[in-house]
């Protein structure tokens, strides 16, 4: 009986993670749009991104199609 929790705990965690993945639509995470824009900018060679004045320090300006 003592060893059973070693098997059930990872399975329970795996089920929770799998249900979270299945419930979240593709590209619908809270910060996914910014990651997509940054990836497209990197793919187009925009690696030196200027900071947007007057905004948060993490905000950068890129041009993507």
C-alpha positions, -999 to +999 in steps of 0.1 A: +000+000+000+029+024+007+043+021-029+009+028-045+011+066-039+044+066-059+024+055-089-009+074-083+007+108-076+025+112-109-005+099-128-028+124-110-004+152-119-002+140-155-040+140-157-042+176-144-016+188-169-033+170-198-067+184-189-051+219-188-035+214-222-067+202-237-088+230-223-065+258-236-069+265-273-038+269-294-022+304-290-047+314-263-023+316-234-021+349-216+012+360-232+012+340-264+004+369-288+036+387-277+057+355-281+043+350-316+051+386-326+086+383-311+092+351-329+081+366-363+103+396-357+133+373-349+126+353-380+127+385-401+160+396-386+147+422-362+169+413-333+178+448-322+144+461-310+142+497-299+123+505-267+090+523-270+094+557-252+070+563-223+059+527-219+070+499-197+107+489-200+098+455-214+078+470-243+096+470-277+086+481-311+087+456-341+072+456-376+056+423-386+033+414-414 
